[in-house]
Amino acid sequence: MRFLSSCRLACPDVCSLLVEKRADGTIKIRGNPDHPFTRGFTCGKVQRFLRRLSSPHRVTRPMLQEQGRWREISWDRALDLCAAKIQALRSEPEAILHITGDGAKGASQLVPEHFFAVLGSTTLTGSLCDSAGIAACMADFGSLETNHVEDILNAHAIVNWGKDLARSSVHLPALVRKARQNGAELLTVSPGGDGNGAHSDRTIVIKPGADRFLAAGVSRLLVDRGLVRQATIERTANWEGFQRLLLNKSVADYAKLCGLSLGDIETVFDFYSAKKPVTTLMGWGLQRHLFGAENVRFINALAMLSSNLGEPGAGSYFNISSMRNFNASWAAACSGKARRTLSLPLIGREILRAANPAIQMIWVNGSNVVNQAPESRLVAEAFARVPFKVVVDAFLTDTARRADLLLPCALMFERDEIIGSFLHNYVHYSAKILQPPGEARSDLEILADLGRRLDPPIHVPDADAFFRAVLNSPHLDVSLETLRQRGFTMARRPAIAYEGLRFNHPDGKYRLPEDLHAEPSPPPGYPLRLLTLIRGSATHSQILPEDQKVPPTVWISSDSPLRKDLKTDRAVFLVSPLGRLRVEVRAMAGLHPEALIYRRGDWLQCGGGANQLIAAKTTDLGEGTAFYSQFVRLEN
């Protein structure tokens, strides 16, 4: 039997899939060749996900942990425990903390948000990923829009600021290859450690975190040479202040700040001024610095000042929301009072210092927060101080091991879902093909059953009613039945964002950045910048125990003078002021000498977990997490 479905991993592509269910109950996956964007091919992560579905490590029944021992219990017993805890805290629901994440993408993420909003629990602000860059784009444009991603094919040149085209997507690099076949040149600006060599015509190896200075230096050249059009200036609201800021430093100053030559600045200038239209791509690492929003804002400003916005082939791509085409207002229903918020980037400290009331219960779904948040050991300690923790997951992750109650969840292909993309404008139906193993349930089923046990109850609609509600969006014109039949539909969005340089601020004008901060210097004894980059083989911490490598591998530049100080016949440790972690060190050509790369996601319990070494700091805008502002050293 063949099903039309969709991938739900936390990946921008959201591939349309054809899934064949065999007589023995196993499935075979291939890309749907009839999809206009994903066009019949997928990445290897989709195939590897099948191992997760049938893994012997998978949790399939509710489990209660008492005095360090796990035992299986019934769903009735598990949900009665949850209901009793919630009911006891109903008069002060801020004592309950809800933590949610993107472990599985889809509209159903809104269900737990709705449930705990109605309850009035404490919630989170900020993010562990892209919020600084999103806030930067909102400050610049007044909204979060991009040209349709296929518009890249209209570019004469592409400047890629750190997006890893070998690991972050399969369809974006396919578009880039086609654009280059059409004659577009591609310049990569990156500290290295990516797989962009095969996709690039030119490469500039920049000092980590210094992208804003390069963009400012090129913008200064545009001003000095009189190449900023008056029509562009008139579409900005704060040109004079920005110009004064820009002129505070010379082009040579900017080059020094990002560790580049004047020739490198001229190379980027040539791309933006002489090869129009230019598409600007930005990776999801730029914003992971203390001044990550400034990085994004100055790159956007360069696109604006060089007249590479609002036209075919001239777009700036940071991110779009995967939920933007849905009616998400349903999840916002609440008790009528403002909810208490804690900062996700600082979550360990926030839980420990929360008072009036203190946190008495935590509910986690779609997140391995102990592993993924900075200061992981402190987050684990904070969890230990909370009397009752519920984690909804399919594996005993670093977070699940800190739970008192572990509720097994259905995974991809085991429940129906509707999902949007943060790359393209198609909305997909992801069909249920397999029965969840054991007693695993969807989040919607879990919370609907729990809601009925409360007094007063919290109503959670059935799946079809929920899907119809979220499809009731001005960007969609499709019924649930039609979407199930066709498998996908395209949302209504303008092909060109901000056409005619009309932006979404009230006055319709662009906002240029008004600050440019110095990049922090390495503290004494910690000369290397820790960059915890994505993996090609797994999505964040969704790594099976047998695939965890111990000790983890890190990479430093083959040109680094620090290599000579390490004795290869002895154990090597990665060290920060927060602790040390045994690692294996390898050399990498083309990596900036100040950078150290660690592929993130491995588990604390398996001897990994780079976030235990990273201090919790927030970014300049958006309350993002400044993961890449951590300095480390290597020692025997």
TORRO-52249 format. One record per residue (C-alpha): x, y, z; residue in one letter. Coordinates in nm, 2 decimals, padded with zeros to 4 digits. Example, Ala and Ser with C-alpha at 12.3 -4.5 7.8 and 13.67 -1.06 7.14 Angstrom:
{{01.23,-00.45,00.78},a}
{{01.37,-00.11,00.71},s}
***
This chain:
{{00.00,00.00,00.00},m}
{{00.13,00.35,-00.09},r}
{{00.08,00.67,00.11},f}
{{00.14,01.03,00.03},l}
{{00.31,01.19,00.34},s}
{{00.57,01.44,00.44},s}
{{00.88,01.47,00.65},c}
{{00.84,01.63,01.00},r}
{{01.20,01.66,01.11},l}
{{01.32,02.01,01.22},a}
{{01.45,02.08,00.88},c}
{{01.36,02.36,00.64},p}
{{01.29,02.14,00.34},d}
{{00.98,01.96,00.46},v}
{{01.01,01.70,00.18},c}
{{00.70,01.55,00.02},s}
{{00.73,01.17,00.05},l}
{{00.58,00.86,-00.11},l}
{{00.58,00.59,00.16},v}
{{00.52,00.22,00.07},e}
{{00.39,00.00,00.35},k}
{{00.49,-00.36,00.30},r}
{{00.30,-00.67,00.41},a}
{{00.54,-00.73,00.70},d}
{{00.46,-00.38,00.84},g}
{{00.79,-00.22,00.74},t}
{{00.80,00.09,00.52},i}
{{01.00,00.22,00.23},k}
{{01.04,00.59,00.17},i}
{{01.12,00.79,-00.14},r}
{{01.07,01.15,-00.24},g}
{{00.75,01.24,-00.42},n}
{{00.85,01.33,-00.78},p}
{{00.53,01.52,-00.84},d}
{{00.60,01.79,-00.58},h}
{{00.69,02.12,-00.74},p}
{{00.96,02.21,-00.50},f}
{{01.10,01.90,-00.33},t}
{{01.09,01.72,-00.67},r}
{{01.14,01.36,-00.56},g}
{{01.46,01.36,-00.35},f}
{{01.52,01.38,00.02},t}
{{01.82,01.38,00.26},c}
{{01.96,01.08,00.44},g}
{{01.82,01.19,00.77},k}
{{01.47,01.07,00.65},v}
{{01.60,00.72,00.58},q}
{{01.79,00.71,00.91},r}
{{01.48,00.81,01.10},f}
{{01.33,00.46,01.02},l}
{{01.59,00.32,01.27},r}
{{01.44,00.54,01.54},r}
{{01.09,00.40,01.48},l}
{{01.20,00.05,01.56},s}
{{01.49,00.11,01.80},s}
{{01.52,-00.12,02.09},p}
{{01.59,00.19,02.30},h}
{{01.25,00.33,02.23},r}
{{01.02,00.39,02.53},v}
{{00.67,00.26,02.45},t}
{{00.49,00.27,02.78},r}
{{00.45,00.53,03.06},p}
{{00.74,00.50,03.31},m}
{{00.76,00.64,03.66},l}
{{01.10,00.70,03.83},q}
{{01.12,00.66,04.20},e}
{{01.45,00.66,04.40},q}
{{01.65,00.63,04.08},g}
{{01.45,00.33,03.95},r}
{{01.22,00.32,03.65},w}
{{00.90,00.11,03.64},r}
{{00.62,00.09,03.38},e}
{{00.28,00.21,03.49},i}
{{-00.06,00.24,03.31},s}
{{-00.18,00.54,03.13},w}
{{-00.46,00.58,03.38},d}
{{-00.21,00.59,03.66},r}
{{00.02,00.83,03.48},a}
{{-00.25,01.08,03.38},l}
{{-00.41,01.06,03.73},d}
{{-00.07,01.15,03.88},l}
{{-00.04,01.45,03.64},c}
{{-00.40,01.56,03.70},a}
{{-00.35,01.55,04.08},a}
{{-00.04,01.76,04.06},k}
{{-00.20,02.01,03.83},i}
{{-00.51,02.03,04.03},q}
{{-00.31,02.09,04.35},a}
{{-00.15,02.39,04.17},l}
{{-00.46,02.52,03.99},r}
{{-00.49,02.82,04.23},s}
{{-00.13,02.93,04.14},e}
{{-00.06,02.79,03.79},p}
{{00.26,02.99,03.76},e}
{{00.42,02.71,03.97},a}
{{00.39,02.49,03.66},i}
{{00.65,02.55,03.39},l}
{{00.58,02.45,03.03},h}
{{00.88,02.38,02.81},i}
{{00.82,02.31,02.44},t}
{{01.05,02.27,02.14},g}
{{01.08,02.17,01.77},d}
{{01.16,01.80,01.82},g}
{{00.89,01.73,01.57},a}
{{00.76,02.01,01.35},k}
{{00.39,02.06,01.27},g}
{{00.08,02.25,01.35},a}
{{00.01,02.01,01.65},s}
{{00.29,02.19,01.84},q}
{{00.01,02.45,01.90},l}
{{-00.19,02.19,02.11},v}
{{00.04,02.19,02.42},p}
{{00.08,02.57,02.39},e}
{{-00.30,02.60,02.40},h}
{{-00.34,02.36,02.69},f}
{{-00.09,02.54,02.91},f}
{{-00.21,02.89,02.80},a}
{{-00.56,02.80,02.92},v}
{{-00.41,02.66,03.24},l}
{{-00.21,02.99,03.29},g}
{{00.12,02.82,03.35},s}
{{00.46,02.98,03.34},t}
{{00.60,02.99,02.99},t}
{{00.93,03.08,02.81},l}
{{01.06,03.37,02.62},t}
{{01.36,03.37,02.38},g}
{{01.50,03.07,02.20},s}
{{01.79,02.83,02.16},l}
{{01.81,02.90,01.79},c}
{{01.70,03.19,01.56},d}
{{01.52,03.45,01.77},s}
{{01.80,03.71,01.75},a}
{{01.80,03.69,01.37},g}
{{01.42,03.70,01.35},i}
{{01.42,04.01,01.58},a}
{{01.69,04.17,01.36},a}
{{01.47,04.12,01.04},c}
{{01.17,04.25,01.22},m}
{{01.36,04.56,01.32},a}
{{01.48,04.61,00.97},d}
{{01.18,04.52,00.76},f}
{{00.89,04.53,01.00},g}
{{00.80,04.17,00.93},s}
{{00.96,03.84,00.85},l}
{{00.93,03.78,00.47},e}
{{01.16,03.67,00.19},t}
{{01.14,03.63,-00.18},n}
{{01.01,03.29,-00.28},h}
{{01.32,03.07,-00.25},v}
{{01.30,02.97,-00.62},e}
{{01.38,03.34,-00.70},d}
{{01.74,03.25,-00.63},i}
{{01.74,03.14,-00.99},l}
{{01.71,03.50,-01.10},n}
{{02.03,03.61,-00.92},a}
{{02.34,03.70,-01.11},h}
{{02.54,03.65,-00.79},a}
{{02.49,03.48,-00.45},i}
{{02.67,03.58,-00.13},v}
{{02.64,03.31,00.13},n}
{{02.71,03.43,00.48},w}
{{02.78,03.11,00.66},g}
{{02.50,02.88,00.56},k}
{{02.63,02.52,00.54},d}
{{02.50,02.41,00.20},l}
{{02.62,02.05,00.27},a}
{{02.42,01.99,00.59},r}
{{02.14,02.24,00.64},s}
{{01.93,02.15,00.34},s}
{{01.92,01.94,00.02},v}
{{01.70,02.15,-00.19},h}
{{01.86,02.49,-00.13},l}
{{02.20,02.37,-00.26},p}
{{02.02,02.21,-00.56},a}
{{01.88,02.56,-00.64},l}
{{02.22,02.71,-00.59},v}
{{02.38,02.46,-00.83},r}
{{02.12,02.54,-01.09},k}
{{02.17,02.91,-01.04},a}
{{02.55,02.86,-01.09},r}
{{02.48,02.66,-01.41},q}
{{02.28,02.96,-01.53},n}
{{02.59,03.18,-01.48},g}
{{02.55,03.31,-01.12},a}
{{02.87,03.33,-00.91},e}
{{02.87,03.23,-00.55},l}
{{03.09,03.39,-00.27},l}
{{03.10,03.22,00.07},t}
{{03.19,03.42,00.38},v}
{{03.25,03.19,00.67},s}
{{03.50,03.09,00.94},p}
{{03.51,02.75,00.77},g}
{{03.40,02.41,00.89},g}
{{03.12,02.39,00.64},d}
{{03.08,02.20,00.32},g}
{{03.06,02.50,00.10},n}
{{03.37,02.45,-00.10},g}
{{03.20,02.25,-00.38},a}
{{02.93,02.52,-00.40},h}
{{03.15,02.83,-00.41},s}
{{03.34,03.02,-00.67},d}
{{03.52,03.24,-00.41},r}
{{03.56,03.20,-00.03},t}
{{03.66,03.45,00.24},i}
{{03.76,03.30,00.58},v}
{{03.63,03.55,00.83},i}
{{03.70,03.58,01.21},k}
{{03.41,03.42,01.39},p}
{{03.14,03.66,01.49},g}
{{03.28,03.95,01.29},a}
{{03.04,03.95,00.99},d}
{{02.89,04.28,01.08},r}
{{03.22,04.46,01.04},f}
{{03.27,04.32,00.69},l}
{{02.92,04.42,00.59},a}
{{02.98,04.77,00.75},a}
{{03.31,04.80,00.56},g}
{{03.15,04.72,00.23},v}
{{02.87,04.96,00.31},s}
{{03.13,05.23,00.38},r}
{{03.28,05.17,00.03},l}
{{02.93,05.21,-00.12},l}
{{02.89,05.55,00.06},v}
{{03.25,05.67,-00.02},d}
{{03.21,05.59,-00.39},r}
{{02.86,05.75,-00.42},g}
{{02.69,05.43,-00.51},l}
{{02.40,05.45,-00.26},v}
{{02.10,05.56,-00.47},r}
{{01.90,05.86,-00.35},q}
{{01.58,05.66,-00.41},a}
{{01.72,05.40,-00.17},t}
{{01.80,05.66,00.10},i}
{{01.45,05.80,00.07},e}
{{01.31,05.45,00.16},r}
{{01.50,05.45,00.49},t}
{{01.38,05.62,00.81},a}
{{01.72,05.68,00.98},n}
{{01.98,05.73,00.71},w}
{{02.17,06.02,00.87},e}
{{02.23,05.84,01.20},g}
{{02.34,05.52,01.02},f}
{{02.58,05.72,00.80},q}
{{02.74,05.88,01.10},r}
{{02.78,05.54,01.26},l}
{{02.93,05.40,00.95},l}
{{03.18,05.68,00.91},l}
{{03.31,05.64,01.26},n}
{{03.56,05.38,01.13},k}
{{03.76,05.36,00.81},s}
{{03.75,05.07,00.57},v}
{{04.09,04.96,00.70},a}
{{03.95,04.96,01.05},d}
{{03.66,04.73,00.94},y}
{{03.90,04.50,00.77},a}
{{04.11,04.47,01.08},k}
{{03.81,04.40,01.30},l}
{{03.71,04.10,01.09},c}
{{04.07,03.97,01.03},g}
{{04.06,04.04,00.65},l}
{{04.25,04.23,00.40},s}
{{04.13,04.54,00.20},l}
{{04.13,04.31,-00.10},g}
{{03.87,04.09,00.08},d}
{{03.65,04.39,00.14},i}
{{03.69,04.48,-00.23},e}
{{03.58,04.13,-00.33},t}
{{03.26,04.15,-00.14},v}
{{03.21,04.51,-00.27},f}
{{03.25,04.38,-00.63},d}
{{02.98,04.12,-00.58},f}
{{02.73,04.36,-00.43},y}
{{02.80,04.65,-00.67},s}
{{02.89,04.49,-01.00},a}
{{02.70,04.16,-01.03},k}
{{02.34,04.26,-00.97},k}
{{02.09,04.13,-00.89},p}
{{02.25,03.97,-00.58},v}
{{02.08,03.71,-00.35},t}
{{02.20,03.72,00.01},t}
{{02.19,03.39,00.21},l}
{{02.25,03.39,00.58},m}
{{02.33,03.08,00.80},g}
{{02.17,03.01,01.13},w}
{{02.50,03.07,01.32},g}
{{02.54,03.44,01.26},l}
{{02.28,03.52,01.53},q}
{{02.44,03.28,01.79},r}
{{02.68,03.55,01.90},h}
{{02.64,03.82,02.17},l}
{{02.58,04.07,01.89},f}
{{02.42,03.82,01.66},g}
{{02.13,04.05,01.57},a}
{{02.38,04.32,01.46},e}
{{02.54,04.06,01.23},n}
{{02.21,04.00,01.06},v}
{{02.11,04.37,01.05},r}
{{02.44,04.49,00.89},f}
{{02.41,04.22,00.63},i}
{{02.05,04.32,00.56},n}
{{02.17,04.68,00.54},a}
{{02.43,04.60,00.29},l}
{{02.17,04.43,00.07},a}
{{01.95,04.74,00.11},m}
{{02.22,05.00,00.03},l}
{{02.35,04.81,-00.27},s}
{{02.00,04.80,-00.42},s}
{{01.97,04.42,-00.38},n}
{{01.63,04.41,-00.21},l}
{{01.27,04.41,-00.33},g}
{{01.34,04.28,-00.69},e}
{{01.37,03.95,-00.87},p}
{{01.70,03.78,-00.79},g}
{{01.77,04.04,-00.51},a}
{{01.65,03.91,-00.18},g}
{{01.79,03.86,00.17},s}
{{01.72,03.52,00.32},y}
{{01.75,03.46,00.70},f}
{{01.44,03.28,00.80},n}
{{01.07,03.25,00.78},i}
{{00.83,03.09,01.03},s}
{{00.71,02.74,00.96},s}
{{00.38,02.84,01.13},m}
{{00.32,03.16,00.94},r}
{{00.06,03.02,00.70},n}
{{-00.16,02.87,00.97},f}
{{-00.42,03.02,01.19},n}
{{-00.22,03.01,01.51},a}
{{-00.46,03.23,01.71},s}
{{-00.63,02.92,01.84},w}
{{-00.33,02.85,02.07},a}
{{-00.34,03.19,02.23},a}
{{-00.66,03.13,02.43},a}
{{-00.57,03.18,02.80},c}
{{-00.71,03.25,03.14},s}
{{-00.73,03.62,03.08},g}
{{-00.43,03.73,03.28},k}
{{-00.07,03.78,03.17},a}
{{00.15,03.47,03.21},r}
{{00.48,03.46,03.39},r}
{{00.77,03.41,03.16},t}
{{01.12,03.27,03.21},l}
{{01.41,03.31,02.98},s}
{{01.49,02.99,02.78},l}
{{01.86,03.08,02.72},p}
{{01.90,03.12,03.10},l}
{{01.66,02.84,03.19},i}
{{01.87,02.67,03.46},g}
{{01.92,02.99,03.66},r}
{{01.56,03.10,03.60},e}
{{01.41,02.78,03.74},i}
{{01.64,02.81,04.05},l}
{{01.56,03.17,04.13},r}
{{01.18,03.16,04.04},a}
{{00.98,03.26,04.34},a}
{{00.63,03.36,04.44},n}
{{00.56,03.09,04.35},p}
{{00.86,02.86,04.30},a}
{{00.84,02.61,04.02},i}
{{00.68,02.29,04.15},q}
{{00.61,02.11,03.82},m}
{{00.76,02.10,03.48},i}
{{00.60,01.97,03.16},w}
{{00.84,01.91,02.86},v}
{{00.74,01.82,02.51},n}
{{00.94,01.82,02.19},g}
{{01.26,01.93,02.36},s}
{{01.57,01.78,02.50},n}
{{01.63,02.10,02.70},v}
{{01.89,01.97,02.94},v}
{{02.11,01.87,02.65},n}
{{02.03,02.16,02.42},q}
{{02.04,02.46,02.66},a}
{{02.37,02.62,02.78},p}
{{02.51,02.54,03.12},e}
{{02.35,02.19,03.09},s}
{{02.48,02.08,03.43},r}
{{02.30,02.37,03.59},l}
{{01.98,02.29,03.40},v}
{{02.00,01.93,03.52},a}
{{02.05,02.06,03.88},e}
{{01.75,02.29,03.84},a}
{{01.53,02.00,03.73},f}
{{01.65,01.80,04.03},a}
{{01.52,02.08,04.26},r}
{{01.16,02.07,04.11},v}
{{00.93,01.82,04.28},p}
{{00.76,01.68,03.98},f}
{{00.87,01.67,03.61},k}
{{00.69,01.52,03.32},v}
{{00.87,01.46,02.99},v}
{{00.69,01.35,02.67},v}
{{00.95,01.17,02.46},d}
{{01.03,00.84,02.29},a}
{{01.38,00.80,02.43},f}
{{01.56,00.83,02.76},l}
{{01.73,01.15,02.66},t}
{{01.94,01.37,02.89},d}
{{01.61,01.55,02.98},t}
{{01.39,01.24,03.01},a}
{{01.64,01.09,03.26},r}
{{01.56,01.39,03.49},r}
{{01.19,01.32,03.47},a}
{{00.97,01.17,03.74},d}
{{00.72,01.06,03.47},l}
{{00.81,00.98,03.11},l}
{{00.52,00.96,02.87},l}
{{00.59,00.78,02.54},p}
{{00.49,00.98,02.22},c}
{{00.41,00.88,01.87},a}
{{00.67,00.98,01.61},l}
{{00.66,01.07,01.24},m}
{{00.44,00.84,01.03},f}
{{00.26,00.73,01.35},e}
{{00.01,01.01,01.36},r}
{{-00.15,01.26,01.13},d}
{{00.00,01.61,01.10},e}
{{-00.01,01.93,00.90},i}
{{00.33,02.10,00.85},i}
{{00.46,02.42,00.70},g}
{{00.82,02.50,00.60},s}
{{01.07,02.76,00.70},f}
{{01.22,02.75,00.35},l}
{{00.93,02.74,00.10},h}
{{00.56,02.82,00.10},n}
{{00.41,02.47,00.07},y}
{{00.19,02.33,00.34},v}
{{00.19,01.95,00.36},h}
{{-00.02,01.67,00.51},y}
{{00.18,01.41,00.68},s}
{{-00.03,01.09,00.69},a}
{{-00.04,00.83,00.97},k}
{{00.10,00.51,00.82},i}
{{00.20,00.30,01.12},l}
{{00.05,00.23,01.45},q}
{{00.26,00.36,01.74},p}
{{00.44,00.08,01.92},p}
{{00.32,-00.04,02.25},g}
{{00.11,00.24,02.42},e}
{{00.27,00.55,02.26},a}
{{00.03,00.83,02.20},r}
{{00.03,01.17,02.02},s}
{{00.05,01.49,02.23},d}
{{-00.30,01.57,02.13},l}
{{-00.43,01.24,02.27},e}
{{-00.23,01.28,02.59},i}
{{-00.35,01.63,02.66},l}
{{-00.71,01.56,02.56},a}
{{-00.72,01.27,02.81},d}
{{-00.55,01.48,03.08},l}
{{-00.77,01.77,03.02},g}
{{-01.08,01.56,03.09},r}
{{-00.95,01.46,03.43},r}
{{-00.92,01.82,03.55},l}
{{-01.18,02.03,03.73},d}
{{-01.28,02.24,03.55},p}
{{-01.17,02.04,03.25},p}
{{-00.95,02.18,02.97},i}
{{-01.10,02.10,02.63},h}
{{-00.87,01.98,02.35},v}
{{-01.04,01.92,02.02},p}
{{-01.01,01.61,01.82},d}
{{-00.74,01.60,01.54},a}
{{-00.98,01.68,01.25},d}
{{-01.14,01.98,01.43},a}
{{-00.80,02.11,01.52},f}
{{-00.66,02.08,01.17},f}
{{-00.97,02.26,01.03},r}
{{-00.91,02.54,01.27},a}
{{-00.55,02.59,01.18},v}
{{-00.62,02.57,00.80},l}
{{-00.87,02.86,00.84},n}
{{-00.60,03.11,00.74},s}
{{-00.60,03.40,00.49},p}
{{-00.30,03.24,00.33},h}
{{-00.47,02.91,00.25},l}
{{-00.76,02.81,00.04},d}
{{-00.79,02.43,00.09},v}
{{-01.01,02.20,00.29},s}
{{-00.87,01.93,00.52},l}
{{-01.01,01.66,00.29},e}
{{-00.85,01.82,-00.02},t}
{{-00.52,01.85,00.16},l}
{{-00.53,01.49,00.26},r}
{{-00.60,01.38,-00.10},q}
{{-00.34,01.60,-00.27},r}
{{-00.08,01.59,00.01},g}
{{00.02,01.96,-00.02},f}
{{-00.09,02.30,-00.12},t}
{{00.09,02.63,-00.18},m}
{{00.02,02.92,00.05},a}
{{-00.06,03.26,-00.10},r}
{{00.25,03.48,-00.05},r}
{{00.40,03.75,-00.28},p}
{{00.68,03.61,-00.49},a}
{{00.90,03.92,-00.42},i}
{{00.92,04.05,-00.06},a}
{{00.91,04.42,-00.01},y}
{{00.87,04.50,-00.38},e}
{{00.93,04.86,-00.46},g}
{{01.11,04.89,-00.12},l}
{{00.78,04.91,00.06},r}
{{00.84,04.77,00.41},f}
{{00.60,04.67,00.69},n}
{{00.68,04.94,00.94},h}
{{00.40,05.19,00.98},p}
{{00.57,05.45,00.76},d}
{{00.66,05.18,00.50},g}
{{01.03,05.26,00.54},k}
{{01.34,05.05,00.62},y}
{{01.52,05.08,00.95},r}
{{01.90,05.07,00.94},l}
{{02.10,04.96,01.25},p}
{{02.19,05.23,01.50},e}
{{02.46,05.05,01.70},d}
{{02.78,04.87,01.62},l}
{{02.94,04.69,01.91},h}
{{03.30,04.56,01.94},a}
{{03.33,04.18,01.94},e}
{{03.45,04.04,02.28},p}
{{03.81,03.94,02.29},s}
{{03.93,03.59,02.41},p}
{{03.99,03.59,02.79},p}
{{04.33,03.49,02.91},p}
{{04.39,03.12,02.88},g}
{{04.10,03.06,02.64},y}
{{04.21,03.14,02.29},p}
{{03.96,02.94,02.08},l}
{{03.60,03.03,01.99},r}
{{03.38,02.73,02.03},l}
{{03.14,02.68,01.73},l}
{{02.89,02.40,01.80},t}
{{02.78,02.34,01.44},l}
{{02.51,02.11,01.30},i}
{{02.56,01.75,01.20},r}
{{02.49,01.61,00.86},g}
{{02.37,01.28,01.00},s}
{{02.13,01.38,01.27},a}
{{01.89,01.65,01.37},t}
{{02.02,01.82,01.68},h}
{{02.02,01.57,01.97},s}
{{01.80,01.31,01.79},q}
{{02.09,01.06,01.80},i}
{{02.05,00.69,01.89},l}
{{02.26,00.57,02.18},p}
{{02.46,00.34,01.95},e}
{{02.55,00.63,01.73},d}
{{02.71,00.84,02.00},q}
{{03.08,00.87,01.95},k}
{{03.31,00.87,02.26},v}
{{03.51,01.08,02.30},p}
{{03.36,01.34,02.07},p}
{{03.56,01.48,01.79},t}
{{03.66,01.85,01.76},v}
{{03.84,02.03,01.48},w}
{{04.10,02.31,01.49},i}
{{04.27,02.48,01.20},s}
{{04.56,02.29,01.04},s}
{{04.74,02.62,01.06},d}
{{04.68,02.66,01.43},s}
{{05.00,02.71,01.64},p}
{{04.82,02.55,01.93},l}
{{04.85,02.20,01.77},r}
{{05.22,02.18,01.86},k}
{{05.14,02.21,02.23},d}
{{04.91,01.90,02.24},l}
{{05.06,01.55,02.30},k}
{{04.88,01.31,02.07},t}
{{04.98,01.01,02.29},d}
{{04.78,01.15,02.59},r}
{{04.42,01.23,02.65},a}
{{04.30,01.57,02.53},v}
{{04.04,01.78,02.70},f}
{{03.82,02.07,02.58},l}
{{03.81,02.32,02.87},v}
{{03.60,02.63,02.95},s}
{{03.56,02.80,03.29},p}
{{03.26,02.57,03.34},l}
{{03.44,02.24,03.31},g}
{{03.62,02.00,03.09},r}
{{03.53,01.73,02.84},l}
{{03.75,01.46,02.69},r}
{{03.77,01.49,02.31},v}
{{03.96,01.37,02.01},e}
{{04.12,01.65,01.81},v}
{{04.15,01.66,01.43},r}
{{04.30,01.93,01.20},a}
{{04.09,02.10,00.93},m}
{{04.22,02.29,00.64},a}
{{04.06,02.63,00.57},g}
{{03.93,02.68,00.92},l}
{{03.99,03.01,01.09},h}
{{04.28,02.98,01.34},p}
{{04.06,03.12,01.62},e}
{{03.78,02.87,01.57},a}
{{03.72,02.52,01.72},l}
{{03.43,02.31,01.58},i}
{{03.22,02.07,01.78},y}
{{02.93,01.89,01.60},r}
{{02.65,01.94,01.85},r}
{{02.38,01.71,01.98},g}
{{02.56,01.42,02.15},d}
{{02.44,01.33,02.50},w}
{{02.58,01.40,02.84},l}
{{02.51,01.05,02.96},q}
{{02.72,00.92,02.67},c}
{{03.02,01.13,02.74},g}
{{02.94,01.43,02.51},g}
{{02.73,01.74,02.55},g}
{{02.92,02.06,02.45},a}
{{02.66,02.28,02.62},n}
{{02.78,02.19,02.96},q}
{{03.09,02.41,02.87},l}
{{02.89,02.70,02.74},i}
{{02.79,02.99,02.97},a}
{{02.43,03.10,02.94},a}
{{02.42,03.45,02.77},k}
{{02.16,03.62,02.57},t}
{{02.19,03.80,02.24},t}
{{02.15,04.17,02.18},d}
{{01.80,04.13,02.04},l}
{{01.53,03.86,02.05},g}
{{01.66,03.70,02.37},e}
{{01.85,03.44,02.17},g}
{{02.13,03.22,02.30},t}
{{02.48,03.34,02.25},a}
{{02.63,02.99,02.21},f}
{{02.92,03.10,01.99},y}
{{03.05,03.36,02.23},s}
{{03.21,03.09,02.44},q}
{{03.59,03.07,02.45},f}
{{03.77,02.75,02.53},v}
{{04.11,02.59,02.52},r}
{{04.25,02.24,02.46},l}
{{04.48,02.07,02.71},e}
{{04.63,01.73,02.79},n}
***
